[in-house]
Amino acid sequence: MNIAFLINQTHKEEASFTTTLLAFKAHLRGHRILYIGLADFAYSTDQTVGAHCRIVDADERVTDPKHLLETLRKKEKQFVDALGIDILWIRYDPVLDMISRPWASPTALQFAQLMKRQGTWVINDPDKLVEATNKLYLEYFPKSVRAQTLITRNHEDVVRFLEQQPDQIILKPLKGSGGKNVFLLKKDERHNLKQTVEVIARDGYVLAQEYLPAAAEGDIRFFLLDGEPLVVDGKYASVNRVQQKGDIRSNIHQGGTAQAAHIDEDILATVNQVTAKLREDGMYFVGLDIVGDKIMEINVFSPGALLHASQLNDVDYATAILTDLEKKLAQRKAKVTP
């Protein structure tokens, strides 16, 4: 199959990224790999939509994920019509270009919608991703799995929210990723509150959440595939991300460490409350961030840490995902064949 990965920019990709792992494993299985940057799409008046792609053909020799990226970066871009792409996998981070290229993410999502209408299988579903461009998407899910939350740009609102909490709250951008501009604010430190809100609000809305004591043990990144837990050989695709001492952020590239996660019935019960809607929304590959019995974030654009999950559990989750993709693509093609 011809599988295209929609990323921010090729030079920003790294060998450890989940996207690179998936692309490399797909190449090993004999598939043609295409990388599309947010600025690479094109559309003409005859309703042709496609993209200028960097391509690694199935017969090229690529030895590992790092070599795959090196090979891609040397490629000249080639225009490929949507009809020449079986799967467009949306794997970019909307936050990365929010300041320098604010047009890039929303426009690329519109192109992805056009490609879907021309018959390309686009994952995750771009029509629903429009609703999920920031953390407000979590508010569509049952209240029982959500922490107490306030979304505002008003400092006084945050003061009132802090007063309602036992001791402290978390402040972060509504549209953010990677643990940037995340603050823990205690009631006896409120003299810093207005300044903290102003810092976050420079780039949009502020999200305030209750502090969950279980967060001291980190959070669990838990992967779903087509609305179900991703599990291979009885091992759930998951990572316990533990923050450094003195840091509230558990993101691995912010200094957090990856440990094997213990998945019990309580966690599975929490997960089960969101699976049906995610499946209905066409969210094929999803990463949930879980603290205690609450889901703190639903990552639907470019959930990472699959490599860590694979290494910690000694399981090849990427191959399991691609096997499922191949099966479902064959089913889709069989439905449209006369």
Secondary structure, DSSP 8 states (H G I E B T S, - for coil): -EEEEEES-GGG--TTSHHHHHHHHHHHTT-EEEEEETT-EEE-TTS-EEEEEEEE-TTS---SHHHHHHHHHTS--EEEEGGG-SEEEE---TTTTTTT-TTHHHHHHHHHHHHHHTT-EEES-HHHHGGGSSGGGGGGS-GGGS--EEEES-HHHHHHHHHHSSSEEEEEESS--TTTT-EEEEGGGGGGHHHHHHHHHTTS-EEEEE--GGGGG-EEEEEEETTEE-EETTEESEEEEE--TT-----GGGT-EEE-----HHHHHHHHHHHHHHHHTT--EEEEEEETTEEEEEE-S----HHHHHHHHT--HHHHHHHHHHHHHHHHHHHH--
